[in-house]
Amino acid sequence: MNIGNPDPDPRNTPGLEPGGSVPAGETPPAEGSTSEAGPRHAPPRGWAAGPLIAIVTVAVVVAAFFLAYALLL
């Protein structure tokens, strides 16, 4: 595995002018001039029915347990 030098010698680095500066054509565009593709579709909003049913079922079972426990005392 050859990792290489993370700080190479500027004399051997392509695209650098004397003194270490980069020519104008070599730099990437500014953030404002670039654009990314947005999402292909709108993500679904809200809770799905499955998780809501599971949460309500667990809540009803817990409430029924405590109600039965209170009535049997």
SERONU-951416 format. One record per residue: chain; residue in one letter; x negated, y, z of N, C-alpha, C in turn. Coordinates in steps of 0.05 Angstrom, whole numbers, plus 5000, padded with zeros to 4 digits. Each point is the difference from the previous one (the first is absolute). Example, Ala and Ser with C-alpha at 12.3 -4.5 7.8 and 13.67 -1.06 7.14 Angstrom:
2
TISE   kette   rest   n.east   n.north   n.up   ca.east   ca.north   ca.up   c.east   c.north   c.up
TISE       A      a     4736      4886   5156      5018       5024    5000     4982      5024   5000
TISE       A      s     5007      5021   4986      4984       5024    5001     5015      5022   5014
//
This chain:
73
TISE   kette   rest   n.east   n.north   n.up   ca.east   ca.north   ca.up   c.east   c.north   c.up
TISE       A      m     4983      4977   5000      5017       5023    5000     4982      5025   5000
TISE       A      n     5003      5016   4980      4984       5024    4997     5017      5024   5006
TISE       A      i     4996      5012   5023      5016       5023    5008     4991      5025   4986
TISE       A      g     4974      5004   4998      4990       5024    4987     4997      5023   5020
TISE       A      n     4987      5020   4992      4995       5023    5017     5024      5019   5000
TISE       A      p     5012      5005   5023      5023       5018    5000     4992      5029   4994
TISE       A      d     4975      5007   5002      4991       5027    4995     4978      4998   4979
TISE       A      p     5008      4997   4974      4979       4996    4979     4984      5025   4995
TISE       A      d     4977      4996   4988      4983       5022    4992     5013      5017   4979
TISE       A      p     5003      5026   5004      5013       5017    4980     4986      4999   4973
TISE       A      r     4975      4994   4999      4986       4999    4974     5010      4977   4983
TISE       A      n     5010      4979   5013      5010       4977    4986     5030      4999   4997
TISE       A      t     5014      5020   5010      5029       5000    4999     5010      5014   4975
TISE       A      p     5016      4986   4983      5009       5013    4975     5021      5021   5006
TISE       A      g     5001      5020   4984      5020       5021    5002     4993      5023   5018
TISE       A      l     4976      5001   5011      4992       5022    5017     4981      5018   4986
TISE       A      e     5004      5026   5004      4982       5020    4990     4977      5003   5019
TISE       A      p     4978      5013   4992      4979       5005    5019     5010      5016   5024
TISE       A      g     4993      4992   5023      5010       5013    5025     5024      4984   5012
TISE       A      g     5010      4981   4986      5021       4983    5011     5028      5008   4993
TISE       A      s     5004      5021   4984      5027       5008    4994     5012      4983   4978
TISE       A      v     5026      5001   4997      5014       4984    4980     5010      5018   4978
TISE       A      p     4996      4994   4975      5011       5017    4978     5030      5002   5002
TISE       A      a     5011      5021   4988      5029       5005    5002     5017      4978   4988
TISE       A      g     4991      4988   4979      5016       4979    4988     5000      4973   5014
TISE       A      e     4982      4997   5020      4997       4975    5014     5018      4998   5025
TISE       A      t     5011      5022   5008      5016       5000    5025     5029      4992   4993
TISE       A      p     5014      4987   5019      5028       4993    4995     5017      5025   5003
TISE       A      p     5024      4999   4989      5018       5023    5002     5009      5005   5029
TISE       A      a     5009      5024   5005      5009       5006    5027     5026      4985   5005
TISE       A      e     5007      4998   5026      5024       4984    5007     5025      5010   4987
TISE       A      g     5003      5027   4998      5024       5011    4989     5005      4993   4971
TISE       A      s     4978      4995   4985      5004       4994    4972     5004      4971   4994
TISE       A      t     4998      4983   5019      5005       4972    4996     5029      4993   5008
TISE       A      s     5010      4980   4989      5027       4991    5007     5001      4970   5002
TISE       A      e     5016      4990   5017      5003       4971    5003     5028      4993   4991
TISE       A      a     5003      4975   4991      5026       4991    4993     5017      4996   5025
TISE       A      g     5024      5008   4999      5017       4997    5024     5010      4971   5002
TISE       A      p     5017      4995   5019      5011       4973    5002     5017      4993   4976
TISE       A      r     5000      4975   4993      5015       4992    4976     5030      5000   5006
TISE       A      h     5008      4997   5024      5028       5000    5007     5002      5012   5028
TISE       A      a     5023      5010   5007      5004       5011    5026     5002      4977   5020
TISE       A      p     4985      5002   5022      5001       4979    5020     5027      5000   5014
TISE       A      p     5010      4976   5008      5026       4999    5013     5000      5016   5026
TISE       A      r     5022      5012   5006      5002       5016    5024     5017      4986   5021
TISE       A      g     4995      5004   5025      5016       4989    5021     4992      4971   5007
TISE       A      w     5014      4989   5019      4994       4973    5009     5015      4980   4981
TISE       A      a     4987      4978   4997      5013       4978    4985     5020      4987   5019
TISE       A      a     5019      4986   4988      5021       4987    5016     4989      4978   5018
TISE       A      g     4980      4985   4991      4989       4978    5016     4989      5008   5026
TISE       A      p     4981      5020   5001      4990       5008    5026     5021      5012   5019
TISE       A      l     5019      5015   4989      5021       5011    5017     5017      4978   5012
TISE       A      i     5007      4980   4985      5015       4977    5010     4985      4986   5022
TISE       A      a     4974      4996   4996      4983       4986    5020     4999      5016   5026
TISE       A      i     4996      5026   4998      4998       5017    5024     5027      5000   5015
TISE       A      v     5022      5003   4986      5026       5001    5013     5005      4973   5013
TISE       A      t     4993      4978   4986      5005       4973    5012     4984      4996   5025
TISE       A      v     4975      5009   5001      4984       4997    5024     5011      5017   5022
TISE       A      a     5009      5024   4994      5011       5018    5020     5026      4988   5012
TISE       A      v     5017      4988   4983      5025       4988    5010     4993      4976   5017
TISE       A      v     4981      4984   4993      4993       4976    5016     4989      5008   5027
TISE       A      v     4983      5021   5000      4989       5009    5026     5022      5012   5017
TISE       A      a     5017      5016   4988      5022       5011    5016     5019      4978   5010
TISE       A      a     5005      4980   4984      5018       4978    5009     4986      4985   5023
TISE       A      f     4974      4996   4999      4986       4986    5021     5003      5015   5027
TISE       A      f     4995      5026   4999      5002       5016    5025     5028      5002   5010
TISE       A      l     5020      5001   4982      5028       5001    5008     5007      4973   5013
TISE       A      a     4992      4978   4988      5006       4974    5012     4986      4997   5027
TISE       A      y     4976      5009   5002      4984       4998    5025     5014      5017   5022
TISE       A      a     5010      5023   4992      5013       5017    5020     5027      4988   5009
TISE       A      l     5014      4987   4982      5026       4988    5007     4997      4975   5017
TISE       A      l     4978      4986   4997      4996       4975    5014     4989      5004   5028
TISE       A      l     4991      5024   5007      4989       5005    5026     5022      5002   5021
//
